[in-house]
Amino acid sequence: MNYLAQIANNSWMGIYLKILAFVFTYSGLIHVANIVGFGEQPWLETPRTWQIGDIIYGILDIAAAIGLWQGKAWGIICFLVGIFSQFVIYTVFLDYFAFTQQQRETIYGLLGTEVILLSVFIVLLLWRK
């Protein structure tokens, strides 16, 4: 945990964590918007897997955003848990989340974005200054 706290003090990493905080705030708000009825369809009519995902990732993304903004180790952990868990559920269990080709393409776009976010994080992690 102490190592993660030191990482956040790196100037470039600190800036990147704030950028990630905005990304995760947006993501969390999308999940909350789905729950309160601003999604493509009424939330109670969505598949149960989507409902569970909205609840879990709504909480996790907002927690990550707060922690990342503050430069806390637990924010980095929430970020990593969110990224890696989405990779697992959207690759291993894709059929439970994507029912149409358009939904698959959206998920692939999300995973591509997460690869970029994680790659920048790893580069900054390895490039300590």
N, C-alpha and C positions, 0 to 999 in steps of 0.2 A: 504494500500500500504506500509506503514511504517513497518508493521508486516512482509510482504514478504521480504522487504529489510533486516530486522534483521535475517530472516531465512537463507538467502544466506550467512550471515557472520559466521554461524556455520561451524566449520572446516570440519566435515564429509559431511554436506549438500553442502558446497562449492565444495568439490571434486566430489560429485555425480552430481551436476549441470554441471560440466565440462564434465563428462562422458555422461550425457544426451545431451550436446551440440554436441558431436561427433555423437551420435545416430541420432539426428535430422538433422545434416548436411548431413549424409548419406541418410536419408529419403528424404530430400529436393532435393538432387542431383538425386535421382531416379526419382522424379517427373519431374525435368528439363530434364533429359535424355529421358524420355518418350516423352516430348513435342518436343524436337529437333530431334526425330526419332530413338533413340536407344532402343526403347521398342520392345516387341514381334511382334508388327505390326505397320504399319504407324499410327501416332497419329491421323490424320484426318479421319482414318477409324475406330477408336475405338468408342465405344458408347459415346454419349454426356455426360452421367453421369461421365464417366472416365475422359473425357477432363476437365470438370468443377472441378472434384476432383484434377486432376493434377495441375491445375492453383491455386486453393485455397490452397491446402496443400503444394505445392511447395513454395509459398510465406510464409505461416504460419510456416512451418517447418524451413525455413531458418531464419525467424525473431526470432523464438523461440531459435534456435541455437545461434544466436548472443547475444540475451538477457541472455540466460542461461550461456554462456561463461563469460559474463561480470558480472554475478550475479545480474542482474536487476530484479525488481519486474515484469516488463512487460514481461520478458522472461519466468518467472514462469507462468504468466497468459496465454501466448501463448501456453506453454506446456500443461496446463490443458485444455484450449479450444480445442486444437488439439486432445488430448486423448478422452475427453468426446464427442466431436462432431463425432469422428469416431465411438465410441461405438453406438451412436444414428443411424447414417446412415448405419452402417454395421449390426445392429440388426433389427431395425424397417424397413429399406428400403433395406434389403439384396438382394431382387430379382431384384433391379435396378442396382446392381453392380456385382453380381455373376450369370453367366449364365450356368456354368458347375460345376460339383462336384469338380474338381481341383481348380477352382476359389474360391469356398466356403471354401475348406480346407486351401487355402492360406490366406483368410480373417480370418478364425478361428485362424490360427497361428499368424497373426498380432495382433488380439485381445488378445490372450494369452500373447504375448510379452508385450503388453501395460498394461495388468493387473500386470505383474511382475514389469515393470518400475514404475507404479503408486504405487504399494504396497511398494516398497523400498522407494519411496518418502514419503509416509505416515508414515512409520516406522521412518525414519530420522526426519520427522516433529514432531512426538510425542516424540522422544528420543532426546530432546535438551540437549546439553552439553556445 
